[in-house]
Amino acid sequence: MARLRATDIAGHALAAFSGSTIREVVVLGRRGPGQAAFTVPELLELQGLEDVDIVIDAEPELLRDAGDGSHPLRAQLLRELADRAQRGCAKRLVLRFLASPVAILGHGRVTGLTLVRNRLAVDGTGTLRAEPTDDVQELSAGLVLRSIGYRAAAPSSLPWDPSTGTVPNRDGRVTREAGGTPLVGVYVAGWLKRGPSGFIGTNKQCAQQTIGALLEDAAAGQLLAPRQSRRDFDALLAHRQPAQVGYAGWKRIDRAECALGAELGRPRRRFVRWDELLSAAV
């Protein structure tokens, strides 16, 4: 807790962690380490936890093949975590692969999960998918958090690729179909552009690529001239989102959070309610 108190964690979250009796967290993955969506920075963060034992619950051959040529560093970090000696820490994190929950156990409160052991099989598209086996197990648990992935909804006014759940694009330039000719003045970024993958740094790079494409097109004179003025655009924004916060408002929020944090000896005290944020932005 001492480490968290020196950060910008929200007060209510710090209070919840301080009173928590959780000693073990088990993260279940339907497929193997090679198909997991976590990133190298996240694994490096786990390596830096000195007061938590890390357990990698996966067959040695799965860990050997986890890189599959495309993620060698990720595979290396997983193997290093798997080889790290247990130190008898008060808290433990288990990454358990090839396991799917099929039922939540308990009456009135959670007491556990029924799990099925999976195996990896290649489907008709060449993708490794999880197939259930006859091996069924139970896992004791007092709390279950579900994380089943994300799939974007098809935008009504843009092309859509249902197989990937993304808008077809080339470096952020929207196309009518995969590999097609870019539409004039239409761009996309984020998970709608590339699917649900990556972390904050990935999203920054993704946005920079799209903005770069837009600026290139503008410099080349490939964008259509605006049909309305900047004032018309500002009016449209105000109509659609009256409580919008611009850069100046964000700077006011930043200053207010840092000032409140300084009073507590912390980097900042984050606002967690909309009314607080909007009030500070004015």
BALOBA-1460 file (C-alpha; in Angstrom, 3 decimals):
// residues 282
<rec num="1" residu="m" x="0.000" y="0.000" z="0.000"/>
<rec num="2" residu="a" x="2.880" y="2.388" z="0.684"/>
<rec num="3" residu="r" x="3.833" y="2.229" z="-3.001"/>
<rec num="4" residu="l" x="0.267" y="3.001" z="-4.108"/>
<rec num="5" residu="r" x="-0.122" y="5.911" z="-1.678"/>
<rec num="6" residu="a" x="2.689" y="7.728" z="-3.484"/>
<rec num="7" residu="t" x="0.894" y="7.472" z="-6.848"/>
<rec num="8" residu="d" x="-2.076" y="9.275" z="-8.397"/>
<rec num="9" residu="i" x="-4.493" y="6.395" z="-7.721"/>
<rec num="10" residu="a" x="-8.038" y="7.589" z="-6.948"/>
<rec num="11" residu="g" x="-8.852" y="7.817" z="-3.255"/>
<rec num="12" residu="h" x="-11.803" y="5.413" z="-3.326"/>
<rec num="13" residu="a" x="-9.694" y="2.804" z="-5.135"/>
<rec num="14" residu="l" x="-6.871" y="3.168" z="-2.604"/>
<rec num="15" residu="a" x="-9.356" y="2.711" z="0.239"/>
<rec num="16" residu="a" x="-10.743" y="-0.446" z="-1.382"/>
<rec num="17" residu="f" x="-7.275" y="-1.920" z="-1.884"/>
<rec num="18" residu="s" x="-6.257" y="-1.043" z="1.687"/>
<rec num="19" residu="g" x="-9.175" y="-3.027" z="3.080"/>
<rec num="20" residu="s" x="-8.881" y="-5.919" z="0.628"/>
<rec num="21" residu="t" x="-8.279" y="-9.466" z="1.873"/>
<rec num="22" residu="i" x="-7.555" y="-10.858" z="-1.605"/>
<rec num="23" residu="r" x="-4.372" y="-12.920" z="-1.581"/>
<rec num="24" residu="e" x="-4.458" y="-14.718" z="-4.943"/>
<rec num="25" residu="v" x="-5.626" y="-13.614" z="-8.397"/>
<rec num="26" residu="v" x="-6.029" y="-16.194" z="-11.181"/>
<rec num="27" residu="v" x="-6.213" y="-14.879" z="-14.755"/>
<rec num="28" residu="l" x="-7.764" y="-17.414" z="-17.130"/>
<rec num="29" residu="g" x="-6.895" y="-17.520" z="-20.828"/>
<rec num="30" residu="r" x="-8.863" y="-19.656" z="-23.293"/>
<rec num="31" residu="r" x="-5.850" y="-20.151" z="-25.540"/>
<rec num="32" residu="g" x="-2.107" y="-20.435" z="-25.001"/>
<rec num="33" residu="p" x="0.633" y="-17.916" z="-24.155"/>
<rec num="34" residu="g" x="1.361" y="-17.394" z="-27.846"/>
<rec num="35" residu="q" x="-2.175" y="-16.131" z="-28.480"/>
<rec num="36" residu="a" x="-2.482" y="-13.949" z="-25.375"/>
<rec num="37" residu="a" x="-3.175" y="-10.241" z="-25.914"/>
<rec num="38" residu="f" x="-0.935" y="-8.842" z="-23.175"/>
<rec num="39" residu="t" x="2.039" y="-6.715" z="-24.115"/>
<rec num="40" residu="v" x="5.762" y="-6.620" z="-23.332"/>
<rec num="41" residu="p" x="5.439" y="-3.515" z="-21.063"/>
<rec num="42" residu="e" x="2.777" y="-5.324" z="-19.022"/>
<rec num="43" residu="l" x="5.046" y="-8.339" z="-18.547"/>
<rec num="44" residu="l" x="7.904" y="-6.047" z="-17.546"/>
<rec num="45" residu="e" x="5.621" y="-4.519" z="-14.909"/>
<rec num="46" residu="l" x="4.929" y="-8.013" z="-13.553"/>
<rec num="47" residu="q" x="8.640" y="-8.748" z="-13.415"/>
<rec num="48" residu="g" x="9.109" y="-5.665" z="-11.276"/>
<rec num="49" residu="l" x="6.669" y="-6.812" z="-8.571"/>
<rec num="50" residu="e" x="8.938" y="-7.820" z="-5.717"/>
<rec num="51" residu="d" x="6.154" y="-8.559" z="-3.218"/>
<rec num="52" residu="v" x="4.008" y="-10.805" z="-5.454"/>
<rec num="53" residu="d" x="4.707" y="-14.388" z="-6.510"/>
<rec num="54" residu="i" x="4.007" y="-14.940" z="-10.226"/>
<rec num="55" residu="v" x="2.894" y="-18.378" z="-11.433"/>
<rec num="56" residu="i" x="2.715" y="-19.242" z="-15.152"/>
<rec num="57" residu="d" x="0.345" y="-22.205" z="-15.456"/>
<rec num="58" residu="a" x="1.182" y="-23.526" z="-18.942"/>
<rec num="59" residu="e" x="2.897" y="-26.573" z="-20.413"/>
<rec num="60" residu="p" x="6.642" y="-26.057" z="-21.082"/>
<rec num="61" residu="e" x="6.187" y="-26.673" z="-24.824"/>
<rec num="62" residu="l" x="3.595" y="-23.884" z="-24.988"/>
<rec num="63" residu="l" x="6.053" y="-21.490" z="-23.386"/>
<rec num="64" residu="r" x="8.782" y="-22.564" z="-25.820"/>
<rec num="65" residu="d" x="6.507" y="-21.813" z="-28.783"/>
<rec num="66" residu="a" x="4.907" y="-18.681" z="-27.290"/>
<rec num="67" residu="g" x="6.937" y="-16.329" z="-29.465"/>
<rec num="68" residu="d" x="6.023" y="-18.079" z="-32.714"/>
<rec num="69" residu="g" x="8.680" y="-15.936" z="-34.401"/>
<rec num="70" residu="s" x="6.619" y="-12.718" z="-34.076"/>
<rec num="71" residu="h" x="6.801" y="-12.042" z="-30.322"/>
<rec num="72" residu="p" x="10.201" y="-13.393" z="-29.186"/>
<rec num="73" residu="l" x="10.656" y="-10.911" z="-26.328"/>
<rec num="74" residu="r" x="7.192" y="-11.626" z="-24.969"/>
<rec num="75" residu="a" x="7.945" y="-15.360" z="-25.013"/>
<rec num="76" residu="q" x="11.297" y="-14.790" z="-23.309"/>
<rec num="77" residu="l" x="9.702" y="-12.736" z="-20.518"/>
<rec num="78" residu="l" x="7.047" y="-15.400" z="-19.949"/>
<rec num="79" residu="r" x="9.709" y="-18.078" z="-19.633"/>
<rec num="80" residu="e" x="11.686" y="-15.929" z="-17.203"/>
<rec num="81" residu="l" x="8.576" y="-15.440" z="-15.064"/>
<rec num="82" residu="a" x="7.840" y="-19.174" z="-15.189"/>
<rec num="83" residu="d" x="11.395" y="-19.976" z="-14.056"/>
<rec num="84" residu="r" x="11.420" y="-17.422" z="-11.240"/>
<rec num="85" residu="a" x="11.537" y="-19.069" z="-7.822"/>
<rec num="86" residu="q" x="8.524" y="-18.653" z="-5.549"/>
<rec num="87" residu="r" x="9.412" y="-16.491" z="-2.560"/>
<rec num="88" residu="g" x="6.480" y="-17.167" z="-0.263"/>
<rec num="89" residu="c" x="5.002" y="-13.696" z="-0.786"/>
<rec num="90" residu="a" x="1.699" y="-12.792" z="0.835"/>
<rec num="91" residu="k" x="0.125" y="-12.311" z="-2.596"/>
<rec num="92" residu="r" x="0.161" y="-14.452" z="-5.708"/>
<rec num="93" residu="l" x="-0.788" y="-13.931" z="-9.365"/>
<rec num="94" residu="v" x="-1.484" y="-16.997" z="-11.514"/>
<rec num="95" residu="l" x="-1.651" y="-16.794" z="-15.326"/>
<rec num="96" residu="r" x="-3.515" y="-19.968" z="-16.285"/>
<rec num="97" residu="f" x="-3.751" y="-20.842" z="-19.970"/>
<rec num="98" residu="l" x="-5.963" y="-23.221" z="-21.996"/>
<rec num="99" residu="a" x="-8.843" y="-22.927" z="-19.535"/>
<rec num="100" residu="s" x="-12.382" y="-21.634" z="-20.023"/>
<rec num="101" residu="p" x="-15.002" y="-20.970" z="-17.321"/>
<rec num="102" residu="v" x="-18.280" y="-22.762" z="-18.033"/>
<rec num="103" residu="a" x="-20.206" y="-22.114" z="-14.803"/>
<rec num="104" residu="i" x="-20.103" y="-19.878" z="-11.721"/>
<rec num="105" residu="l" x="-20.641" y="-21.822" z="-8.483"/>
<rec num="106" residu="g" x="-22.350" y="-20.649" z="-5.311"/>
<rec num="107" residu="h" x="-25.735" y="-19.586" z="-3.948"/>
<rec num="108" residu="g" x="-26.084" y="-15.940" z="-2.990"/>
<rec num="109" residu="r" x="-22.333" y="-15.460" z="-3.354"/>
<rec num="110" residu="v" x="-19.567" y="-16.816" z="-5.566"/>
<rec num="111" residu="t" x="-17.713" y="-19.836" z="-4.226"/>
<rec num="112" residu="g" x="-15.913" y="-20.985" z="-7.352"/>
<rec num="113" residu="l" x="-15.828" y="-21.673" z="-11.074"/>
<rec num="114" residu="t" x="-16.227" y="-24.785" z="-13.177"/>
<rec num="115" residu="l" x="-13.453" y="-24.838" z="-15.773"/>
<rec num="116" residu="v" x="-12.914" y="-26.885" z="-18.886"/>
<rec num="117" residu="r" x="-9.440" y="-27.641" z="-20.163"/>
<rec num="118" residu="n" x="-8.908" y="-26.588" z="-23.789"/>
<rec num="119" residu="r" x="-6.651" y="-27.709" z="-26.595"/>
<rec num="120" residu="l" x="-5.476" y="-25.655" z="-29.557"/>
<rec num="121" residu="a" x="-6.792" y="-26.522" z="-33.013"/>
<rec num="122" residu="v" x="-6.348" y="-24.819" z="-36.388"/>
<rec num="123" residu="d" x="-9.590" y="-23.705" z="-38.047"/>
<rec num="124" residu="g" x="-10.321" y="-23.310" z="-41.765"/>
<rec num="125" residu="t" x="-8.658" y="-19.864" z="-41.859"/>
<rec num="126" residu="g" x="-5.438" y="-21.119" z="-40.272"/>
<rec num="127" residu="t" x="-6.188" y="-19.466" z="-36.923"/>
<rec num="128" residu="l" x="-5.437" y="-21.303" z="-33.680"/>
<rec num="129" residu="r" x="-8.643" y="-21.605" z="-31.687"/>
<rec num="130" residu="a" x="-9.512" y="-23.129" z="-28.332"/>
<rec num="131" residu="e" x="-11.490" y="-26.381" z="-28.354"/>
<rec num="132" residu="p" x="-12.866" y="-27.831" z="-25.101"/>
<rec num="133" residu="t" x="-11.774" y="-31.269" z="-23.921"/>
<rec num="134" residu="d" x="-13.431" y="-33.654" z="-21.464"/>
<rec num="135" residu="d" x="-11.175" y="-32.438" z="-18.650"/>
<rec num="136" residu="v" x="-13.433" y="-30.482" z="-16.243"/>
<rec num="137" residu="q" x="-12.104" y="-28.924" z="-13.027"/>
<rec num="138" residu="e" x="-13.262" y="-26.637" z="-10.228"/>
<rec num="139" residu="l" x="-11.501" y="-23.508" z="-9.037"/>
<rec num="140" residu="s" x="-12.349" y="-21.962" z="-5.662"/>
<rec num="141" residu="a" x="-13.014" y="-18.228" z="-5.871"/>
<rec num="142" residu="g" x="-14.701" y="-15.516" z="-3.865"/>
<rec num="143" residu="l" x="-14.840" y="-12.947" z="-6.667"/>
<rec num="144" residu="v" x="-15.191" y="-13.280" z="-10.441"/>
<rec num="145" residu="l" x="-14.441" y="-10.506" z="-12.945"/>
<rec num="146" residu="r" x="-15.413" y="-11.145" z="-16.546"/>
<rec num="147" residu="s" x="-13.235" y="-9.947" z="-19.416"/>
<rec num="148" residu="i" x="-14.523" y="-11.433" z="-22.652"/>
<rec num="149" residu="g" x="-13.006" y="-9.132" z="-25.217"/>
<rec num="150" residu="y" x="-14.359" y="-6.343" z="-27.366"/>
<rec num="151" residu="r" x="-15.920" y="-6.077" z="-30.784"/>
<rec num="152" residu="a" x="-16.849" y="-2.750" z="-32.324"/>
<rec num="153" residu="a" x="-20.333" y="-2.079" z="-33.670"/>
<rec num="154" residu="a" x="-20.564" y="-1.436" z="-37.399"/>
<rec num="155" residu="p" x="-20.768" y="2.344" z="-38.091"/>
<rec num="156" residu="s" x="-23.822" y="3.161" z="-40.174"/>
<rec num="157" residu="s" x="-21.986" y="5.561" z="-42.504"/>
<rec num="158" residu="l" x="-18.669" y="3.728" z="-43.050"/>
<rec num="159" residu="p" x="-17.559" y="0.553" z="-44.839"/>
<rec num="160" residu="w" x="-17.317" y="-2.473" z="-42.540"/>
<rec num="161" residu="d" x="-15.402" y="-5.744" z="-42.492"/>
<rec num="162" residu="p" x="-17.450" y="-8.191" z="-40.388"/>
<rec num="163" residu="s" x="-14.664" y="-10.787" z="-40.377"/>
<rec num="164" residu="t" x="-12.269" y="-8.486" z="-38.490"/>
<rec num="165" residu="g" x="-14.749" y="-6.144" z="-36.822"/>
<rec num="166" residu="t" x="-12.938" y="-3.123" z="-38.264"/>
<rec num="167" residu="v" x="-13.346" y="-0.377" z="-40.837"/>
<rec num="168" residu="p" x="-11.208" y="-1.249" z="-43.915"/>
<rec num="169" residu="n" x="-8.331" y="1.205" z="-44.148"/>
<rec num="170" residu="r" x="-4.793" y="1.825" z="-45.329"/>
<rec num="171" residu="d" x="-2.707" y="3.550" z="-42.647"/>
<rec num="172" residu="g" x="-5.900" y="5.126" z="-41.306"/>
<rec num="173" residu="r" x="-7.332" y="6.131" z="-44.690"/>
<rec num="174" residu="v" x="-10.745" y="4.474" z="-44.967"/>
<rec num="175" residu="t" x="-11.269" y="2.238" z="-48.020"/>
<rec num="176" residu="r" x="-14.425" y="0.583" z="-49.357"/>
<rec num="177" residu="e" x="-12.834" y="-2.854" z="-49.011"/>
<rec num="178" residu="a" x="-9.557" y="-4.295" z="-47.729"/>
<rec num="179" residu="g" x="-6.720" y="-3.099" z="-49.961"/>
<rec num="180" residu="g" x="-9.031" y="-0.781" z="-51.904"/>
<rec num="181" residu="t" x="-8.649" y="2.847" z="-52.911"/>
<rec num="182" residu="p" x="-8.928" y="5.315" z="-49.982"/>
<rec num="183" residu="l" x="-12.073" y="7.423" z="-49.756"/>
<rec num="184" residu="v" x="-11.439" y="11.157" z="-49.928"/>
<rec num="185" residu="g" x="-11.264" y="12.826" z="-46.507"/>
<rec num="186" residu="v" x="-12.366" y="9.824" z="-44.428"/>
<rec num="187" residu="y" x="-10.073" y="8.504" z="-41.680"/>
<rec num="188" residu="v" x="-10.199" y="6.095" z="-38.758"/>
<rec num="189" residu="a" x="-8.076" y="5.360" z="-35.676"/>
<rec num="190" residu="g" x="-8.042" y="3.084" z="-32.643"/>
<rec num="191" residu="w" x="-9.688" y="-0.305" z="-32.289"/>
<rec num="192" residu="l" x="-12.126" y="0.534" z="-35.068"/>
<rec num="193" residu="k" x="-9.048" y="0.795" z="-37.270"/>
<rec num="194" residu="r" x="-6.998" y="-2.235" z="-36.176"/>
<rec num="195" residu="g" x="-9.134" y="-4.317" z="-33.800"/>
<rec num="196" residu="p" x="-9.009" y="-4.677" z="-29.997"/>
<rec num="197" residu="s" x="-5.284" y="-4.849" z="-29.374"/>
<rec num="198" residu="g" x="-2.511" y="-2.861" z="-27.775"/>
<rec num="199" residu="f" x="-2.247" y="-0.406" z="-24.891"/>
<rec num="200" residu="i" x="-1.996" y="3.376" z="-24.491"/>
<rec num="201" residu="g" x="1.311" y="3.591" z="-26.371"/>
<rec num="202" residu="t" x="-0.130" y="1.536" z="-29.240"/>
<rec num="203" residu="n" x="-3.104" y="3.877" z="-29.498"/>
<rec num="204" residu="k" x="-0.800" y="6.897" z="-29.586"/>
<rec num="205" residu="q" x="1.192" y="5.435" z="-32.482"/>
<rec num="206" residu="c" x="-2.041" y="4.474" z="-34.245"/>
<rec num="207" residu="a" x="-3.419" y="8.020" z="-33.915"/>
<rec num="208" residu="q" x="-0.119" y="9.542" z="-35.079"/>
<rec num="209" residu="q" x="-0.197" y="7.359" z="-38.187"/>
<rec num="210" residu="t" x="-3.754" y="8.429" z="-39.031"/>
<rec num="211" residu="i" x="-3.028" y="12.112" z="-38.388"/>
<rec num="212" residu="g" x="0.103" y="11.818" z="-40.504"/>
<rec num="213" residu="a" x="-1.960" y="10.419" z="-43.363"/>
<rec num="214" residu="l" x="-4.469" y="13.262" z="-43.044"/>
<rec num="215" residu="l" x="-1.713" y="15.915" z="-43.068"/>
<rec num="216" residu="e" x="-0.050" y="14.295" z="-46.075"/>
<rec num="217" residu="d" x="-3.345" y="14.369" z="-47.978"/>
<rec num="218" residu="a" x="-3.965" y="17.987" z="-46.971"/>
<rec num="219" residu="a" x="-0.480" y="19.050" z="-48.103"/>
<rec num="220" residu="a" x="-1.021" y="17.240" z="-51.429"/>
<rec num="221" residu="g" x="-4.308" y="19.082" z="-51.991"/>
<rec num="222" residu="q" x="-6.315" y="15.846" z="-51.945"/>
<rec num="223" residu="l" x="-8.949" y="16.992" z="-49.440"/>
<rec num="224" residu="l" x="-12.199" y="18.634" z="-50.436"/>
<rec num="225" residu="a" x="-12.666" y="22.296" z="-49.529"/>
<rec num="226" residu="p" x="-14.900" y="22.725" z="-46.460"/>
<rec num="227" residu="r" x="-18.477" y="23.640" z="-47.285"/>
<rec num="228" residu="q" x="-18.993" y="25.498" z="-44.001"/>
<rec num="229" residu="s" x="-16.944" y="27.765" z="-41.752"/>
<rec num="230" residu="r" x="-15.038" y="27.099" z="-38.531"/>
<rec num="231" residu="r" x="-17.819" y="28.938" z="-36.684"/>
<rec num="232" residu="d" x="-20.367" y="26.511" z="-38.149"/>
<rec num="233" residu="f" x="-18.220" y="23.590" z="-36.987"/>
<rec num="234" residu="d" x="-17.938" y="25.000" z="-33.457"/>
<rec num="235" residu="a" x="-21.708" y="25.448" z="-33.368"/>
<rec num="236" residu="l" x="-22.213" y="21.833" z="-34.447"/>
<rec num="237" residu="l" x="-19.917" y="20.617" z="-31.657"/>
<rec num="238" residu="a" x="-21.732" y="22.747" z="-29.087"/>
<rec num="239" residu="h" x="-25.067" y="21.356" z="-30.277"/>
<rec num="240" residu="r" x="-23.950" y="17.726" z="-30.150"/>
<rec num="241" residu="q" x="-21.975" y="18.009" z="-26.893"/>
<rec num="242" residu="p" x="-22.751" y="21.127" z="-24.831"/>
<rec num="243" residu="a" x="-20.412" y="19.936" z="-22.045"/>
<rec num="244" residu="q" x="-17.385" y="19.603" z="-24.310"/>
<rec num="245" residu="v" x="-13.963" y="20.271" z="-22.804"/>
<rec num="246" residu="g" x="-11.230" y="21.692" z="-25.014"/>
<rec num="247" residu="y" x="-7.487" y="21.808" z="-24.493"/>
<rec num="248" residu="a" x="-7.688" y="24.891" z="-22.266"/>
<rec num="249" residu="g" x="-10.248" y="23.120" z="-20.092"/>
<rec num="250" residu="w" x="-8.049" y="20.033" z="-19.902"/>
<rec num="251" residu="k" x="-5.133" y="22.192" z="-18.739"/>
<rec num="252" residu="r" x="-7.323" y="23.632" z="-15.958"/>
<rec num="253" residu="i" x="-8.278" y="20.114" z="-14.860"/>
<rec num="254" residu="d" x="-4.611" y="19.118" z="-14.876"/>
<rec num="255" residu="r" x="-3.604" y="22.111" z="-12.735"/>
<rec num="256" residu="a" x="-6.460" y="21.541" z="-10.268"/>
<rec num="257" residu="e" x="-5.656" y="17.836" z="-9.847"/>
<rec num="258" residu="c" x="-1.953" y="18.534" z="-9.316"/>
<rec num="259" residu="a" x="-2.698" y="21.267" z="-6.770"/>
<rec num="260" residu="l" x="-4.974" y="18.985" z="-4.754"/>
<rec num="261" residu="g" x="-2.412" y="16.193" z="-4.953"/>
<rec num="262" residu="a" x="0.353" y="18.478" z="-3.659"/>
<rec num="263" residu="e" x="-1.712" y="19.089" z="-0.519"/>
<rec num="264" residu="l" x="-1.689" y="15.318" z="0.086"/>
<rec num="265" residu="g" x="1.969" y="14.809" z="-0.846"/>
<rec num="266" residu="r" x="0.988" y="12.955" z="-4.038"/>
<rec num="267" residu="p" x="1.465" y="13.690" z="-7.785"/>
<rec num="268" residu="r" x="-2.234" y="14.546" z="-8.153"/>
<rec num="269" residu="r" x="-5.685" y="13.768" z="-6.820"/>
<rec num="270" residu="r" x="-7.769" y="12.605" z="-9.728"/>
<rec num="271" residu="f" x="-11.337" y="13.746" z="-10.226"/>
<rec num="272" residu="v" x="-13.553" y="10.707" z="-10.767"/>
<rec num="273" residu="r" x="-16.962" y="12.337" z="-11.243"/>
<rec num="274" residu="w" x="-18.179" y="14.271" z="-14.279"/>
<rec num="275" residu="d" x="-19.370" y="17.220" z="-12.181"/>
<rec num="276" residu="e" x="-15.893" y="17.599" z="-10.640"/>
<rec num="277" residu="l" x="-14.188" y="17.448" z="-14.038"/>
<rec num="278" residu="l" x="-16.561" y="19.924" z="-15.680"/>
<rec num="279" residu="s" x="-16.368" y="22.305" z="-12.732"/>
<rec num="280" residu="a" x="-12.551" y="22.307" z="-12.825"/>
<rec num="281" residu="a" x="-12.523" y="22.788" z="-16.609"/>
<rec num="282" residu="v" x="-14.332" y="26.157" z="-16.440"/>
